[in-house]
Amino acid sequence: MRFLLTFLILLLPFSAAADERVSAFALDNGLQVVVIEDRRAPVVVHMVWYRVGAADETSGESGLAHFLEHLMFKGTKTMAPGEFSQRVSAQGGSDNAFTAWDYTAYFQRVAADRLDMVMGMEADRMVNLTLAQGDVDTERNVVLEERATRVESDPGGLFSEQRQATMYLNHPYGRPIIGWRHEIEALSRDAALKFYKAHYAPDNAILVVAGDVTPDEVRELAQRHYGPIPAHGGIGGRVRPAEPPQIAERRVVMQDDRVGQPYLVRSYLAPSRQTGSQADPAALVVLAQLLGGAGPNSALSRALQFDSRLAVQTNAYYDPTGYDHSTLTLIVVPAPGITLAEAETALDAVLEDFLATGVNPGDFSTIMARIKAQQIYAQDSTMGVARRYGTALTSGLTVGDEIAWPEILQSVTPDQVMEAARKVLDRKQSTTGWLRKDIDQ
Amino acid sequence: MIARLFALFALVAMPVSAEVAVQEVTTDGGLTAWLVEAPEIPFVALEIRFRGGTSLDVPGKEGAVSLMAGLLEEGAGNLDALGFAAARDALAASYRFGARTDSLSVSARFLSENRDEAVDLLRLAMVDPSFSADAVERVRGQMLAGLRADAQDPSVLAGIAFARAGFGDHVYARPSDGTPESISALTVDDIRAAHRATMARDRAYIAAVGDISAADLAPILDKLLGDLPATGAPLPGPATVALDGQVIVETFPSPQSVILFGHEGLREDDPDFFPAFVVSEILGGGRFGTRLMTEVREKRGLTYGIGAGLSIMDHAALVTGQVQTANGTVKDTIDVIRAEWARIPEITPEELEAAKTYLTGAYPLRWDGNANIARALVGLQLSGYPRDYPSKRNTYIEAVTLEDANRAARRVFDPERLSFVVVGNPVGLGSP
């Protein structure tokens, strides 16, 4: 099959920042390939990411992308159910998969010389999935148990699902990735196969290989295994129902007997990284750290945990990557005797003060040093680096965007942070959730 | 880092061994540490464990060691909590202090460019923590909030009930984060006493992986640990494992039940350890193809995940497992687990080979990432393994015969003693 190599087109040879050696190219059938060289251990991570996730499901079929992820282990024309994972573990490797709103990804971590084998199997199930009705029915129960474990057994899980649904009036980000229970119960074999045929194809996938490999090796293997799979050709853009502008703040007050410690969560709709336009999200990453993500170097922690003692814990979180949107989220866990209402008032006072006084220069330089160091520490995890590229490329970004990101992050200025803060910290574009056991909390 | 011997790996068939080039470093102050030099990324991962951990909590002072560990970064030397955090983050260093049942862990990462300053600051936290009244109240509040949340978490409740059932009056039976009552009553003196009892040179195990040489590491270690007490509090004695076929139900309002199960196991120095370890992988390794995963999840769809294995603590050795299932299927799940326990000594040659191939193949894959390797190396030291263990370990797995496996299976896995703790609202669980 070597002659097929002539069909390769080398799209973008990249040489990233000092220690991260990234190359990217594409096959004729549209499969995008990213290779990250890391020679520290004779290990390789092989991942296939599909540009399809829970937000691409049809309304009424929530959980289908995740259900299909489970079913992908149930066999192909030449592989028995469960055989995929057994073959990987027979080689000492591990494998798994994960689903999010914007992507579904499958990975194996194996000795570097087993790349050929796992690639062959992953290519096989890109097109040859077969599903026995009995396996589908059993797996549906597994997913229902997964939902019970992850969501229903934990009031925090249910609360998060309720808040997410409240944040989006129209966009499918409001739907739980695992699916609503009543819709999981109705997911069928036919629906799964239809979804599979509509979305699983080389021209809707990204191959990420990270570890002890060269781009040439990956190119040859990818061509051999994925090259012969025809492009789908008909997979259109991902146009999801758009969210209308939010003009009124929303609230979720949830009471559950199982709540041991009440807390409040405030989320603001925020932009996400878009190709060629990453400066605002970079400023929001710094903003989240300044507000609550950097412990005592953050405004919320200092005001509420150290000064007023109204809170025992505070945090802030912003994920810059998302195909359509993201959110900036603030969390306050009130001290005993402090009600959620009092905690919320205190939270708003801190935000108001932040908007009025601006960035604390000491915090800013500390946080920028931290961000820079995190980029160095992050290289310690090959899997983590591979995930970054997979997430970016399934979220509408390019390899070039991802390579540029660390520097964009490091060049954020206090003015950019304040501008982003003024845009995003608007209560009209927020959802506030209270989770409590009793009405007087 | 992994030695280049691994170039051979691509050419030969498995089994392979983990050729980790571990150096032993002895300091002028008499400390020893294991070091793997890995200059590829400009930082060092340093892992220190002090044997003892929360098992050294004095009766009535449960949670003191955990609270103490939570306070090490909350002010030290002339720095208050805010000052310490600012100094640490300006250096972009990261320190984590963890209180475990058998050890207190210090996990540090620091950049090559400011290594000396980062070490000085870590030393301050370890040797000269302030334990100011202000910080104590703040962290105590966080721990109490955590305990309030734990009190409503069925997995945590199951763990507490399992320890209580399994360890009788041994210190292991007590919750390592204490209780609201014990935490509320702790004084600054209790916390200082916990610091002296746990963080002492005679019980320190050290590994460093990253951009540092042996010559540079030794003086750093003397600086970090030299001013700690030479000896700490005596360690507790062995625990008697009291799991003898009980089924304990704790009612909790949840759609699912958390089930912990297990009984006494065996230690690493037992001649049957490796056979039993391979058997436990066949039974309960938390991956597809293992017996429990096949029977409980794949065939019956009763759970999202199930696993079981040997859990070895300093003063007790157990076989334990965990599963979550709907309240209505708790009885079915327990029946399947019991049946699998009874079926263990029927290991087939194919199962044994598959497990050995998996274990020997997976072992070298573990050794990646500086922080990961540092943790693994300290773990080996605490278990008493020699420095060349990573290169030998697969030969011990390879040596397990079918006869060994089935003998160990019969000896170690006992369906009569297999005990269950269920937290939830299980249906149909009468007296066993």
Boltz contact constraints between the chains, C-beta under 6 A:
constraints:
  - contact:
      token1: [A, 40]
      token2: [B, 1]
      max_distance: 6.0
  - contact:
      token1: [A, 40]
      token2: [B, 40]
      max_distance: 6.0
  - contact:
      token1: [A, 41]
      token2: [B, 2]
      max_distance: 6.0
  - contact:
      token1: [A, 41]
      token2: [B, 367]
      max_distance: 6.0
  - contact:
      token1: [A, 41]
      token2: [B, 368]
      max_distance: 6.0
  - contact:
      token1: [A, 42]
      token2: [B, 6]
      max_distance: 6.0
  - contact:
      token1: [A, 42]
      token2: [B, 9]
      max_distance: 6.0
  - contact:
      token1: [A, 43]
      token2: [B, 365]
      max_distance: 6.0
  - contact:
      token1: [A, 43]
      token2: [B, 368]
      max_distance: 6.0
  - contact:
      token1: [A, 82]
      token2: [B, 288]
      max_distance: 6.0
  - contact:
      token1: [A, 85]
      token2: [B, 288]
      max_distance: 6.0
  - contact:
      token1: [A, 86]
      token2: [B, 289]
      max_distance: 6.0
  - contact:
      token1: [A, 89]
      token2: [B, 287]
      max_distance: 6.0
  - contact:
      token1: [A, 89]
      token2: [B, 358]
      max_distance: 6.0
  - contact:
      token1: [A, 90]
      token2: [B, 354]
      max_distance: 6.0
  - contact:
      token1: [A, 90]
      token2: [B, 357]
      max_distance: 6.0
  - contact:
      token1: [A, 91]
      token2: [B, 361]
      max_distance: 6.0
  - contact:
      token1: [A, 92]
      token2: [B, 358]
      max_distance: 6.0
  - contact:
      token1: [A, 92]
      token2: [B, 361]
      max_distance: 6.0
  - contact:
      token1: [A, 92]
      token2: [B, 362]
      max_distance: 6.0
  - contact:
      token1: [A, 113]
      token2: [B, 10]
      max_distance: 6.0
  - contact:
      token1: [A, 138]
      token2: [B, 301]
      max_distance: 6.0
  - contact:
      token1: [A, 141]
      token2: [B, 301]
      max_distance: 6.0
  - contact:
      token1: [A, 142]
      token2: [B, 297]
      max_distance: 6.0
  - contact:
      token1: [A, 142]
      token2: [B, 301]
      max_distance: 6.0
  - contact:
      token1: [A, 142]
      token2: [B, 304]
      max_distance: 6.0
  - contact:
      token1: [A, 145]
      token2: [B, 303]
      max_distance: 6.0
  - contact:
      token1: [A, 145]
      token2: [B, 304]
      max_distance: 6.0
  - contact:
      token1: [A, 146]
      token2: [B, 304]
      max_distance: 6.0
  - contact:
      token1: [A, 148]
      token2: [B, 255]
      max_distance: 6.0
  - contact:
      token1: [A, 148]
      token2: [B, 256]
      max_distance: 6.0
  - contact:
      token1: [A, 149]
      token2: [B, 304]
      max_distance: 6.0
  - contact:
      token1: [A, 149]
      token2: [B, 324]
      max_distance: 6.0
  - contact:
      token1: [A, 152]
      token2: [B, 255]
      max_distance: 6.0
  - contact:
      token1: [A, 153]
      token2: [B, 254]
      max_distance: 6.0
  - contact:
      token1: [A, 153]
      token2: [B, 256]
      max_distance: 6.0
  - contact:
      token1: [A, 258]
      token2: [B, 152]
      max_distance: 6.0
  - contact:
      token1: [A, 260]
      token2: [B, 148]
      max_distance: 6.0
  - contact:
      token1: [A, 260]
      token2: [B, 149]
      max_distance: 6.0
  - contact:
      token1: [A, 260]
      token2: [B, 151]
      max_distance: 6.0
  - contact:
      token1: [A, 260]
      token2: [B, 152]
      max_distance: 6.0
  - contact:
      token1: [A, 261]
      token2: [B, 145]
      max_distance: 6.0
  - contact:
      token1: [A, 261]
      token2: [B, 148]
      max_distance: 6.0
  - contact:
      token1: [A, 261]
      token2: [B, 149]
      max_distance: 6.0
  - contact:
      token1: [A, 295]
      token2: [B, 85]
      max_distance: 6.0
  - contact:
      token1: [A, 296]
      token2: [B, 81]
      max_distance: 6.0
  - contact:
      token1: [A, 296]
      token2: [B, 82]
      max_distance: 6.0
  - contact:
      token1: [A, 296]
      token2: [B, 85]
      max_distance: 6.0
  - contact:
      token1: [A, 297]
      token2: [B, 85]
      max_distance: 6.0
  - contact:
      token1: [A, 297]
      token2: [B, 89]
      max_distance: 6.0
  - contact:
      token1: [A, 312]
      token2: [B, 141]
      max_distance: 6.0
  - contact:
      token1: [A, 312]
      token2: [B, 142]
      max_distance: 6.0
  - contact:
      token1: [A, 312]
      token2: [B, 145]
      max_distance: 6.0
  - contact:
      token1: [A, 333]
      token2: [B, 145]
      max_distance: 6.0
  - contact:
      token1: [A, 335]
      token2: [B, 141]
      max_distance: 6.0
  - contact:
      token1: [A, 366]
      token2: [B, 86]
      max_distance: 6.0
  - contact:
      token1: [A, 366]
      token2: [B, 89]
      max_distance: 6.0
  - contact:
      token1: [A, 366]
      token2: [B, 90]
      max_distance: 6.0
  - contact:
      token1: [A, 369]
      token2: [B, 90]
      max_distance: 6.0
  - contact:
      token1: [A, 369]
      token2: [B, 92]
      max_distance: 6.0
  - contact:
      token1: [A, 370]
      token2: [B, 89]
      max_distance: 6.0
  - contact:
      token1: [A, 370]
      token2: [B, 92]
      max_distance: 6.0
  - contact:
      token1: [A, 373]
      token2: [B, 92]
      max_distance: 6.0
  - contact:
      token1: [A, 373]
      token2: [B, 111]
      max_distance: 6.0
  - contact:
      token1: [A, 376]
      token2: [B, 43]
      max_distance: 6.0
  - contact:
      token1: [A, 377]
      token2: [B, 109]
      max_distance: 6.0
  - contact:
      token1: [A, 379]
      token2: [B, 41]
      max_distance: 6.0
  - contact:
      token1: [A, 380]
      token2: [B, 369]
      max_distance: 6.0
  - contact:
      token1: [A, 380]
      token2: [B, 370]
      max_distance: 6.0
  - contact:
      token1: [A, 380]
      token2: [B, 371]
      max_distance: 6.0
  - contact:
      token1: [A, 381]
      token2: [B, 369]
      max_distance: 6.0
